[in-house]
Amino acid sequence: MRIQRILQEKEQIEQNSIDLSELKKYIEKYRGKQGNVIPLLQAAMALYGYLPELVFTTLEEELGISKSQMYGVATFYSQFRLAPVGKHIVKVCHGTACHVQNATALTEALEEALEIADGETTKDGMFTIESVACLGCCSLAPVIMIGDEVFGKLDGNATVKIINEIKLKEKE
């Protein structure tokens, strides 16, 4: 009973905070077109930063696309997120070169400094840690990427210093 109440409260908060008016424009644009699932989910990602449950419900009601089909697509492609992410996504490369150069130490330092696990977002919504297979900067290993900026030749302390500098800039 308690779990159901919490889920209902979460759904109510989500419904109140999401404006579907922009999404409805995309729904009309792709109505009746073959292969409309990916462009619609991409549009929702661009609008909300993730795919809220309300998007799936709306697309199912408006276009008759089953939730299972949409979830299948959303969970297959890494471009889609089912939960909100932080303002700063800290991608830690765990490709071969970075792994050999101890990328695990970077992830551990981030987890400790931000008090979250890999794949999670800080409570203040500022940071998300995300392990990735390769960032293509092997000569700079180990590497992290925040936004479009790459930081290389790091250790745990240098990684935490970068995070602290971002926190300071955000306070200004």
TARANOR-V853528 format. One record per residue. N is the residue number from 1. PSI is psi in radians with two decimals (NA if undefined). BURIAL is # if it has 9 or more other C-alpha atoms within 8 Angstrom, else .. D_FIRST is the distance of its C-alpha to the first C-alpha in Angstrom with 2 decimals. Layout:
# TARANOR-V853528
{{N:PSI:BURIAL:D_FIRST} {N:PSI:BURIAL:D_FIRST}}
This chain:
# TARANOR-V853528
{{1:-0.81:.:0.00} {2:-0.74:.:3.81} {3:-0.77:.:5.50} {4:-0.71:.:5.22} {5:-0.75:.:6.32} {6:-0.77:.:8.80} {7:-0.71:.:10.03} {8:-0.71:.:10.64} {9:-0.75:.:12.41} {10:-0.77:.:14.37} {11:-0.68:#:15.40} {12:-0.74:.:16.53} {13:-0.78:.:18.55} {14:-0.79:#:20.03} {15:-0.61:.:21.07} {16:-0.43:.:22.72} {17:-0.01:.:24.63} {18:2.17:.:26.03} {19:2.01:.:29.19} {20:-0.01:.:29.63} {21:-0.72:.:33.18} {22:-0.70:.:34.93} {23:-0.62:#:32.86} {24:-0.56:.:33.84} {25:-0.72:.:37.48} {26:-0.62:#:36.93} {27:-0.78:#:35.12} {28:-0.67:.:38.26} {29:-0.69:.:40.55} {30:0.05:#:39.04} {31:2.23:.:38.15} {32:0.01:.:39.69} {33:2.46:.:41.06} {34:2.54:.:40.83} {35:0.56:.:39.19} {36:-0.16:#:37.25} {37:-0.90:#:34.05} {38:-0.85:.:35.47} {39:-0.60:.:37.23} {40:-0.73:#:34.20} {41:-0.64:#:31.97} {42:-0.70:#:34.86} {43:-0.75:#:35.11} {44:-0.69:#:31.43} {45:-0.75:#:31.92} {46:-0.61:.:34.99} {47:-0.74:.:33.22} {48:-0.24:#:29.97} {49:-0.17:#:30.83} {50:3.12:#:27.94} {51:1.64:#:26.12} {52:2.68:#:23.04} {53:-0.62:.:20.56} {54:-0.54:#:22.02} {55:-0.82:#:25.38} {56:-0.77:#:24.29} {57:-0.76:#:22.72} {58:-0.80:.:25.88} {59:-0.63:#:28.27} {60:-0.80:#:26.64} {61:-0.74:.:26.89} {62:-0.65:.:30.34} {63:-0.12:#:32.05} {64:0.29:.:30.25} {65:2.24:#:29.89} {66:2.56:.:27.07} {67:-0.65:#:24.39} {68:-0.65:.:25.25} {69:-0.78:.:28.86} {70:-0.75:#:28.11} {71:-0.61:.:25.88} {72:-0.77:.:28.66} {73:-0.82:#:31.17} {74:-0.56:#:29.14} {75:-0.29:#:28.45} {76:-0.76:.:32.03} {77:2.30:.:33.89} {78:-0.20:.:33.68} {79:-0.29:.:34.47} {80:2.46:#:30.94} {81:2.45:#:28.08} {82:-0.02:.:24.39} {83:2.68:.:23.69} {84:2.61:.:25.82} {85:2.91:#:28.79} {86:2.90:#:30.95} {87:-0.62:.:34.06} {88:2.01:#:36.10} {89:2.06:#:35.35} {90:1.82:#:37.23} {91:2.16:#:38.25} {92:2.09:#:39.62} {93:2.27:#:42.01} {94:0.46:#:41.72} {95:3.06:#:44.49} {96:-0.91:.:47.27} {97:-0.76:#:49.50} {98:-0.68:#:46.74} {99:-0.79:#:45.25} {100:-0.55:.:48.72} {101:0.29:.:49.12} {102:0.86:#:45.90} {103:-0.45:#:43.31} {104:-0.61:.:40.73} {105:-0.59:#:42.09} {106:-0.81:#:41.34} {107:-0.79:#:37.73} {108:-0.71:#:37.33} {109:-0.72:#:39.09} {110:-0.78:#:36.86} {111:-0.72:#:33.66} {112:-0.81:.:35.01} {113:-0.67:.:36.35} {114:-0.15:.:33.31} {115:0.72:.:30.74} {116:2.86:#:28.90} {117:2.87:.:29.12} {118:2.30:#:30.90} {119:-0.11:.:28.96} {120:2.93:#:27.00} {121:2.46:#:27.65} {122:2.70:#:28.43} {123:-0.55:.:26.17} {124:-0.03:.:28.96} {125:0.29:#:29.08} {126:-0.70:#:32.71} {127:2.50:#:32.89} {128:2.33:#:31.48} {129:2.34:#:33.10} {130:2.03:#:33.82} {131:2.36:#:35.95} {132:2.78:#:38.25} {133:-0.76:.:40.73} {134:2.36:#:43.85} {135:-0.05:#:44.93} {136:0.42:.:48.53} {137:0.82:.:50.09} {138:-0.56:#:51.15} {139:-0.24:.:54.25} {140:0.14:#:52.11} {141:2.52:#:49.76} {142:2.64:#:47.33} {143:2.56:#:45.93} {144:2.79:#:43.01} {145:2.26:#:42.62} {146:2.00:#:41.06} {147:-2.16:.:41.27} {148:0.07:.:44.71} {149:2.29:.:46.26} {150:2.38:.:47.00} {151:2.19:#:47.60} {152:3.04:#:49.47} {153:0.82:.:51.13} {154:2.81:#:48.26} {155:-3.12:#:47.13} {156:-0.78:#:44.02} {157:-0.77:.:45.72} {158:-0.63:.:47.03} {159:-0.80:#:43.62} {160:-0.62:#:42.02} {161:-0.71:.:45.01} {162:-0.77:.:44.34} {163:-0.77:.:40.74} {164:-0.64:.:42.03} {165:-0.69:.:44.64} {166:-0.73:.:42.05} {167:-0.74:.:40.05} {168:-0.76:.:43.31} {169:-0.65:.:44.16} {170:-0.50:.:40.78} {171:-0.38:.:41.45} {172:NA:.:44.84}}
